[in-house]
């Protein structure tokens, strides 16, 4: 899919569909809207009145122009109150336009860029174009690898035209639009890569296959790749990670990808990105109910995010040394499985009593974090995991829970999330809850009580971090979607890729 920019008379624009974002207090306003409505003899205004279109979020109004203007169809999309519009909302707008264009079998779809209204700065224009491009590409995403026959339909839209009025686009802004759309293409590619990995059936995407994919990504983006098998992990003392894997017939694979900036300029800092890589989670001997197990192929969403994001960062040439780490394994029940009451020795030397084999992600992450601290000595460390259902109970299905040991780093991360348009919320790590992790026979247990489960999971991980600035992102809710909406497809979402890129490749 290619992107182009159009600043001429919109009534002469050649496109199968033109999408316009309409705000509640501005229905009928705007030069582009008025130009199209005038050429259609006021038809749009009459339809708005007849259909009671108010520009509220979620409202749409579509009509065929029957050749009276260049665009064959017009799609009005409610944007809600203009003052409430966030740049990230343009992803949903772009996704909606591209879906409508595909439904109409259009080969070219156009979208009016609303952020240029009012004389926006080049930086604002760049972000708007980025999100619109991301939304269009991700709105066209479909995991159809296993579909056959009529179910596997080709996507018709080949070009997206971003429309801006001539009086709102000077040379600097036009260049900003081009930069923004290119960045959107890069970020969307990373998100789509993560979605592909998450959506793969667990029977196909085993830990070994995950390592193969990671090595291909490394080769494609010029990264260094290291993959450790069980023997190497045993030598390093990864007792928690290996215990989780021992119930499965599939061997575990510990993945470490490295990006180093080119040139002689000293690296600004080292960043470690650790992703939970449980390619299927049955719960182990603490077996999940069948319906709770159906979507457990998504339990490697954190690994998918960091492996996909590092490729984008390498292509952008960020000035940081970045490491993506994923301890990939299955968590399966068998005669070899680790058991309730077992005491595991971690790579850090800490011992852990097991009181729930379905709290396996924190065990794999604990050893992965220890490995990162020992082998990389990062200035900052982030982990991403579909870690707890308790986080979904607290925040719902759309927000990630963010915890950490450095308030400044947490705030910088949340600021990047806001700029990236991904919803995250800061949660505490109360010392009083550490009492729940106490064990009589080991240094700690792997789970606490029911209440505050997301927080005790964070407290467990904190035990392995030490003084290194650290952020934990629980993506249990937003890692997957049960229905499509705008730019979000049903299934894996690729959540956190956009924020990782924003944090490490943000504009000055």
C-alpha positions as CSV (number, residue, x, y, z in Angstrom):
1,X,0.0,0.0,0.0
2,X,1.4,3.4,-1.0
3,X,0.7,6.9,0.4
4,X,0.5,10.1,-1.5
5,X,-0.6,13.7,-0.6
6,X,-3.2,15.8,-2.3
7,X,-3.6,19.5,-1.8
8,X,-5.6,20.5,-4.9
9,X,-9.4,20.8,-5.5
10,X,-10.9,17.9,-3.6
11,X,-13.9,17.7,-5.9
12,X,-11.5,16.6,-8.7
13,X,-9.7,14.0,-6.5
14,X,-9.7,10.5,-8.1
15,X,-10.5,8.0,-5.4
16,X,-13.0,5.3,-4.7
17,X,-13.8,6.8,-1.3
18,X,-13.2,10.0,0.6
19,X,-13.3,10.0,4.4
20,X,-13.9,13.1,6.4
21,X,-13.7,13.4,10.2
22,X,-16.6,15.5,11.4
23,X,-16.8,17.1,14.9
24,X,-19.9,17.6,16.9
25,X,-19.7,21.4,17.1
26,X,-18.5,21.7,13.5
27,X,-20.9,19.6,11.4
28,X,-21.0,21.2,8.0
29,X,-17.9,23.3,8.6
30,X,-14.6,23.1,6.7
31,X,-13.5,24.1,3.2
32,X,-13.3,20.5,1.9
33,X,-16.8,19.6,3.3
34,X,-18.4,22.7,1.8
35,X,-16.7,22.2,-1.6
36,X,-18.1,18.7,-1.9
37,X,-21.5,19.6,-0.6
38,X,-21.8,22.5,-3.0
39,X,-21.0,20.3,-6.0
40,X,-23.6,17.9,-4.8
41,X,-26.2,20.7,-4.5
42,X,-26.5,20.5,-0.8
43,X,-27.2,16.7,-0.7
44,X,-24.7,16.1,2.1
45,X,-26.3,18.7,4.3
46,X,-29.8,17.3,3.7
47,X,-28.6,13.8,4.5
48,X,-27.0,14.9,7.7
49,X,-30.3,16.4,8.8
50,X,-32.4,13.4,7.6
51,X,-30.1,10.8,9.3
52,X,-29.6,13.0,12.4
53,X,-25.9,12.8,12.0
54,X,-24.4,14.8,14.9
55,X,-20.7,14.0,14.5
56,X,-20.7,11.9,17.7
57,X,-18.0,9.3,18.1
58,X,-19.0,6.0,16.4
59,X,-21.4,7.7,14.0
60,X,-20.9,7.2,10.3
61,X,-22.7,8.4,7.2
62,X,-21.9,7.2,3.7
63,X,-23.2,8.1,0.3
64,X,-22.5,7.5,-3.4
65,X,-21.6,10.6,-5.4
66,X,-22.7,9.1,-8.7
67,X,-19.8,10.7,-10.6
68,X,-20.7,14.3,-9.7
69,X,-17.4,14.7,-7.9
70,X,-14.0,12.9,-8.2
71,X,-14.5,10.6,-5.1
72,X,-17.0,7.9,-5.9
73,X,-18.2,7.7,-2.3
74,X,-18.1,10.0,0.7
75,X,-17.8,8.7,4.2
76,X,-18.4,11.0,7.2
77,X,-17.0,9.8,10.5
78,X,-18.0,11.2,13.8
79,X,-15.0,12.6,15.8
80,X,-16.9,13.7,18.9
81,X,-15.9,17.0,20.5
82,X,-12.9,18.6,18.7
83,X,-11.2,19.5,22.0
84,X,-11.2,15.8,23.0
85,X,-9.4,14.6,19.8
86,X,-6.1,13.0,20.5
87,X,-3.5,12.3,17.7
88,X,-3.8,8.6,18.4
89,X,-7.5,8.8,17.5
90,X,-6.5,9.2,13.9
91,X,-5.5,5.6,13.8
92,X,-9.1,4.6,14.3
93,X,-10.2,7.1,11.6
94,X,-7.6,5.8,9.2
95,X,-8.6,2.2,9.9
96,X,-12.3,3.0,9.4
97,X,-11.6,4.7,6.0
98,X,-9.5,1.8,4.7
99,X,-12.1,-0.7,5.8
100,X,-14.9,1.2,4.1
101,X,-12.8,1.6,1.0
102,X,-12.1,-2.1,0.9
103,X,-15.8,-2.9,1.4
104,X,-16.5,-0.7,-1.7
105,X,-13.8,-2.5,-3.6
106,X,-11.9,0.8,-4.1
107,X,-8.3,0.7,-5.3
108,X,-7.6,4.2,-3.9
109,X,-9.1,5.6,-0.7
110,X,-8.6,9.2,0.6
111,X,-8.7,10.7,4.0
112,X,-8.8,14.4,5.0
113,X,-6.2,15.2,7.6
114,X,-8.1,17.2,10.3
115,X,-5.1,18.3,12.3
116,X,-4.0,20.9,9.8
117,X,-7.0,23.0,10.5
118,X,-6.1,26.0,12.6
119,X,-2.5,26.3,11.5
120,X,-1.0,23.3,13.2
121,X,2.8,23.1,13.6
122,X,4.9,20.8,11.4
123,X,5.5,18.5,14.3
124,X,1.8,18.2,14.9
125,X,1.3,17.6,11.2
126,X,3.9,14.9,11.2
127,X,2.3,13.0,14.1
128,X,-1.1,13.3,12.5
129,X,0.2,11.8,9.2
130,X,1.9,9.1,11.1
131,X,-1.2,8.0,12.9
132,X,-3.3,8.2,9.8
133,X,-0.9,6.0,7.9
134,X,-0.6,3.6,10.8
135,X,-4.4,3.4,11.1
136,X,-4.8,2.8,7.3
137,X,-2.2,0.0,7.2
138,X,-3.4,-1.7,10.4
139,X,-7.0,-1.3,9.4
140,X,-6.2,-3.4,6.4
141,X,-4.4,-6.0,8.5
142,X,-5.9,-9.5,8.3
143,X,-4.4,-12.8,9.5
144,X,-5.5,-15.0,6.6
145,X,-2.6,-17.4,6.4
146,X,-4.8,-20.4,7.0
147,X,-7.9,-19.3,5.0
148,X,-8.7,-21.0,1.7
149,X,-11.0,-20.4,-1.2
150,X,-13.5,-17.6,-1.1
151,X,-12.7,-16.9,2.6
152,X,-9.3,-15.6,1.5
153,X,-10.2,-12.4,-0.3
154,X,-7.6,-10.0,-1.7
155,X,-7.5,-6.5,-0.2
156,X,-8.5,-4.0,-2.9
157,X,-7.0,-0.8,-1.6
158,X,-3.6,-0.1,-3.1
159,X,-3.2,3.6,-2.4
160,X,-4.1,6.0,0.4
161,X,-4.3,9.7,-0.5
162,X,-3.9,12.0,2.5
163,X,-5.8,15.2,1.7
164,X,-5.0,18.7,3.1
165,X,-6.3,22.1,1.9
166,X,-3.8,24.2,0.0
167,X,-4.0,27.1,2.5
168,X,-3.0,24.9,5.4
169,X,0.1,23.2,3.7
170,X,3.3,25.0,3.2
171,X,6.6,23.4,2.2
172,X,7.7,22.6,5.8
173,X,4.4,21.0,6.7
174,X,4.3,19.0,3.5
175,X,7.8,17.6,4.3
176,X,6.5,16.9,7.8
177,X,3.6,14.9,6.4
178,X,5.9,12.8,4.3
179,X,8.1,12.1,7.3
180,X,5.1,11.2,9.4
181,X,3.6,8.8,6.9
182,X,7.0,7.1,6.4
183,X,7.3,6.7,10.2
184,X,3.7,5.3,10.3
185,X,4.7,2.7,7.7
186,X,7.6,1.6,9.8
187,X,5.7,1.4,13.1
188,X,2.7,-0.4,11.4
189,X,5.1,-3.0,10.0
190,X,6.4,-3.7,13.5
191,X,2.9,-3.9,14.9
192,X,1.8,-6.2,12.1
193,X,4.8,-8.4,12.6
194,X,3.9,-8.7,16.3
195,X,0.2,-9.5,15.4
196,X,1.4,-12.2,13.0
197,X,3.4,-13.9,15.7
198,X,0.6,-13.7,18.3
199,X,-2.0,-15.0,15.9
200,X,0.0,-18.1,14.9
201,X,-1.4,-21.3,16.4
202,X,0.6,-22.5,19.3
203,X,1.1,-25.9,17.5
204,X,3.0,-24.1,14.8
205,X,4.7,-21.3,16.7
206,X,6.7,-23.4,19.2
207,X,9.6,-22.0,21.1
208,X,12.0,-23.4,18.5
209,X,10.0,-21.8,15.7
210,X,9.9,-18.5,17.6
211,X,13.6,-18.6,17.7
212,X,13.8,-19.2,14.0
213,X,11.6,-16.2,13.3
214,X,13.7,-14.0,15.6
215,X,16.8,-15.0,13.8
216,X,15.2,-14.1,10.5
217,X,14.1,-10.7,11.9
218,X,17.7,-10.2,13.1
219,X,19.1,-10.9,9.7
220,X,16.6,-8.7,8.0
221,X,17.3,-5.7,10.3
222,X,21.1,-6.2,10.8
223,X,20.8,-7.4,14.5
224,X,23.0,-9.7,16.4
225,X,21.2,-12.9,17.5
226,X,21.9,-15.4,20.2
227,X,19.7,-18.3,21.0
228,X,20.3,-20.5,24.0
229,X,19.0,-24.0,24.4
230,X,18.2,-25.9,27.7
231,X,21.8,-26.9,28.2
232,X,23.1,-23.4,28.0
233,X,20.4,-22.1,30.3
234,X,21.1,-24.9,32.8
235,X,24.8,-23.7,32.9
236,X,23.6,-20.2,33.7
237,X,21.4,-21.5,36.5
238,X,18.0,-20.6,35.1
239,X,16.1,-22.9,37.4
240,X,12.8,-21.0,37.3
241,X,12.6,-20.7,33.5
242,X,13.6,-24.4,32.9
243,X,11.2,-25.6,35.5
244,X,8.3,-24.1,33.6
245,X,9.5,-25.7,30.4
246,X,10.1,-29.2,31.7
247,X,6.4,-30.3,31.4
248,X,6.5,-29.9,27.6
249,X,7.9,-32.1,24.9
250,X,8.9,-28.9,23.1
251,X,12.4,-27.6,24.1
252,X,12.6,-24.0,25.4
253,X,14.6,-21.4,23.5
254,X,16.1,-18.3,25.2
255,X,16.3,-15.5,22.6
256,X,18.6,-12.5,22.8
257,X,18.6,-9.9,19.9
258,X,21.0,-6.9,20.0
259,X,21.0,-3.6,18.1
260,X,24.1,-1.4,18.3
261,X,24.2,2.1,16.7
262,X,26.6,2.4,13.8
263,X,29.4,4.9,13.8
264,X,31.9,6.1,16.4
265,X,29.5,8.3,18.4
266,X,29.3,6.8,21.9
267,X,26.0,5.0,22.6
268,X,23.7,7.2,24.8
269,X,22.6,4.3,27.0
270,X,21.8,0.6,27.0
271,X,18.1,-0.5,27.1
272,X,16.9,-4.0,27.8
273,X,13.4,-5.0,26.6
274,X,12.3,-8.3,28.1
275,X,9.1,-10.0,26.8
276,X,7.2,-12.9,28.2
277,X,7.4,-15.7,25.7
278,X,5.1,-18.5,26.8
279,X,4.0,-19.8,23.5
280,X,1.2,-21.8,25.1
281,X,0.0,-21.7,28.6
282,X,-2.2,-24.6,29.8
283,X,-1.6,-23.6,33.4
284,X,0.6,-26.7,34.0
285,X,-0.6,-28.9,36.8
286,X,-2.7,-26.0,38.0
287,X,-4.6,-26.6,34.8
288,X,-6.8,-23.9,33.4
289,X,-10.4,-24.6,32.4
290,X,-10.8,-25.3,28.7
291,X,-12.4,-22.0,27.8
292,X,-9.7,-20.1,29.7
293,X,-7.1,-22.0,27.6
294,X,-8.6,-21.3,24.2
295,X,-6.6,-18.0,23.6
296,X,-3.5,-18.9,25.4
297,X,-1.4,-18.8,22.3
298,X,-1.4,-15.0,23.0
299,X,0.7,-15.5,26.1
300,X,3.8,-14.7,24.1
301,X,2.6,-11.2,23.2
302,X,5.3,-9.5,25.3
303,X,8.0,-11.4,23.4
304,X,6.3,-10.6,20.1
305,X,6.3,-6.9,21.0
306,X,10.0,-6.7,21.9
307,X,11.2,-8.8,19.0
308,X,9.2,-6.8,16.5
309,X,10.0,-3.4,18.0
310,X,13.8,-3.9,17.9
311,X,13.6,-4.3,14.2
312,X,11.8,-1.0,13.8
313,X,14.3,0.7,16.1
314,X,17.2,-0.7,14.1
315,X,15.7,0.6,10.8
316,X,15.3,4.0,12.4
317,X,18.9,4.1,13.6
318,X,18.1,5.1,17.2
319,X,21.2,6.2,19.2
320,X,20.7,3.6,22.0
321,X,22.1,0.1,22.3
322,X,18.9,-2.0,22.5
323,X,18.5,-5.6,23.6
324,X,15.4,-7.7,23.1
325,X,15.1,-10.8,25.3
326,X,12.5,-13.5,25.4
327,X,12.6,-16.7,27.4
328,X,10.3,-18.8,25.2
329,X,8.7,-22.0,26.5
330,X,5.4,-23.8,26.8
331,X,3.7,-24.4,30.1
332,X,2.3,-27.9,29.9
333,X,1.0,-30.7,32.3
334,X,2.8,-34.0,32.2
335,X,4.7,-36.4,34.5
336,X,7.7,-34.2,34.1
337,X,5.9,-31.0,35.1
338,X,7.1,-28.9,38.0
339,X,4.9,-29.3,41.0
340,X,3.1,-27.4,43.6
341,X,5.3,-27.2,46.7
342,X,8.5,-27.4,44.6
343,X,11.3,-25.0,45.5
344,X,13.1,-23.6,42.5
345,X,16.5,-21.9,42.5
346,X,16.6,-18.9,40.2
347,X,19.6,-17.6,38.2
348,X,20.0,-14.8,40.8
349,X,20.3,-17.4,43.6
350,X,17.0,-16.6,45.2
351,X,14.7,-19.6,45.9
352,X,11.0,-19.7,45.2
353,X,8.3,-22.0,46.5
354,X,5.7,-22.8,43.9
355,X,2.1,-22.5,45.1
356,X,0.6,-22.1,41.6
357,X,2.1,-23.5,38.4
358,X,-0.2,-21.1,36.4
359,X,1.8,-18.2,37.7
360,X,4.6,-19.2,35.3
361,X,5.3,-16.0,33.5
362,X,6.9,-14.3,36.4
363,X,9.2,-17.2,36.8
364,X,10.5,-17.0,33.2
365,X,10.7,-13.2,33.5
366,X,12.7,-13.4,36.7
367,X,15.5,-15.4,35.1
368,X,15.3,-13.3,31.9
369,X,15.7,-10.1,34.0
370,X,18.6,-11.6,35.9
371,X,20.3,-12.6,32.6
372,X,19.8,-9.1,31.2
373,X,21.4,-7.5,34.3
374,X,24.3,-9.9,34.2
375,X,25.0,-10.0,30.5
376,X,24.0,-6.5,29.4
377,X,24.2,-4.3,32.5
378,X,21.5,-2.0,31.1
379,X,20.8,1.6,32.2
380,X,17.1,0.9,32.0
381,X,15.1,-2.3,31.8
382,X,11.5,-2.8,30.7
383,X,9.4,-6.0,30.7
384,X,6.2,-6.7,28.8
385,X,3.9,-9.5,29.7
386,X,0.4,-10.9,29.6
387,X,1.0,-11.5,33.2
388,X,-2.2,-11.4,35.3
389,X,-5.9,-11.6,34.9
390,X,-6.0,-9.4,38.0
391,X,-4.7,-6.4,35.9
392,X,-7.7,-6.8,33.6
393,X,-10.0,-6.9,36.6
394,X,-8.5,-3.6,37.8
395,X,-8.2,-1.8,34.5
396,X,-10.4,-3.5,32.0
397,X,-9.5,-4.9,28.6
398,X,-7.9,-1.8,27.0
399,X,-5.4,-0.4,29.5
400,X,-2.0,-1.9,30.4
401,X,-0.9,-1.7,34.0
402,X,2.5,0.0,34.5
403,X,4.7,-0.5,37.6
404,X,8.3,0.3,38.4
405,X,11.0,1.2,40.9
406,X,11.8,4.6,39.4
407,X,9.0,7.2,39.3
408,X,10.9,9.4,36.8
409,X,11.3,6.5,34.4
410,X,7.6,5.5,34.8
411,X,6.5,9.0,34.0
412,X,8.7,9.2,30.9
413,X,7.3,5.9,29.8
414,X,3.7,6.9,30.3
415,X,4.4,10.2,28.5
416,X,5.6,8.1,25.5
417,X,2.5,5.9,25.7
418,X,0.2,9.0,25.6
419,X,2.1,10.3,22.5
420,X,1.9,6.9,20.9
421,X,-1.8,6.7,21.6
422,X,-1.7,3.5,23.7
423,X,-3.6,3.4,26.9
424,X,-1.6,2.7,30.1
425,X,-2.1,3.4,33.8
426,X,0.3,3.7,36.7
427,X,-0.2,1.1,39.4
428,X,1.6,1.0,42.8
429,X,3.9,-1.5,44.3
430,X,3.0,-1.4,48.0
431,X,5.6,-2.8,50.4
432,X,2.8,-4.1,52.6
433,X,1.7,-6.6,50.0
434,X,5.2,-8.3,50.1
435,X,3.9,-10.1,53.1
436,X,1.8,-12.2,50.8
437,X,4.9,-13.6,49.0
438,X,6.5,-14.9,52.2
439,X,7.4,-18.6,52.3
440,X,8.4,-20.7,55.3
441,X,10.8,-22.9,53.3
442,X,12.1,-20.6,50.6
443,X,13.0,-16.9,50.0
444,X,9.5,-16.3,48.6
445,X,6.4,-17.9,47.0
446,X,5.5,-17.2,43.4
447,X,1.9,-15.9,44.1
448,X,0.1,-13.9,46.8
449,X,-3.5,-13.7,47.7
450,X,-6.4,-13.0,45.3
451,X,-6.7,-9.3,45.9
452,X,-3.9,-7.1,44.4
453,X,-2.7,-10.0,42.2
454,X,-1.3,-7.7,39.6
455,X,0.7,-5.8,42.2
456,X,2.1,-8.9,43.9
457,X,3.2,-10.1,40.5
458,X,5.0,-6.8,40.1
459,X,6.5,-7.1,43.5
460,X,7.8,-10.6,42.7
461,X,9.6,-9.3,39.6
462,X,11.0,-6.3,41.6
463,X,12.9,-8.8,43.7
464,X,15.1,-9.6,40.7
465,X,15.7,-6.1,39.4
466,X,17.8,-4.6,42.2
467,X,18.6,-0.9,41.8
468,X,18.5,-0.8,38.0
469,X,15.7,1.6,36.8
470,X,12.9,-0.7,35.8
471,X,9.4,-0.6,34.3
472,X,7.0,-3.5,34.3
473,X,4.1,-3.4,31.7
474,X,1.3,-5.9,32.3
475,X,-0.5,-6.1,28.8
476,X,-2.9,-8.9,29.7
477,X,-5.9,-6.8,28.6
478,X,-4.8,-5.0,25.5
479,X,-2.6,-7.7,24.0
480,X,-5.6,-9.2,22.2
481,X,-9.1,-8.0,21.0
482,X,-12.2,-10.1,20.9
483,X,-13.7,-8.0,18.1
484,X,-12.4,-5.6,15.4
485,X,-12.7,-1.8,15.7
486,X,-11.1,0.8,13.6
487,X,-7.4,-0.1,13.2
488,X,-7.6,-2.9,15.7
489,X,-8.2,-6.4,14.2
490,X,-9.7,-9.3,16.2
491,X,-6.9,-11.3,17.7
492,X,-3.4,-10.2,18.6
493,X,-3.1,-6.4,18.6
494,X,0.7,-5.9,18.7
495,X,0.2,-3.6,21.7
496,X,3.3,-1.9,23.2
497,X,5.3,-1.8,19.9
498,X,4.2,1.8,19.2
499,X,5.1,3.0,22.7
500,X,8.5,1.3,22.7
501,X,9.3,3.0,19.4
502,X,8.0,6.3,20.6
503,X,10.0,6.1,23.8
504,X,13.3,5.3,22.1
505,X,12.8,7.1,18.8
506,X,10.8,10.1,19.9
507,X,11.2,13.4,18.1
508,X,13.4,16.0,19.8
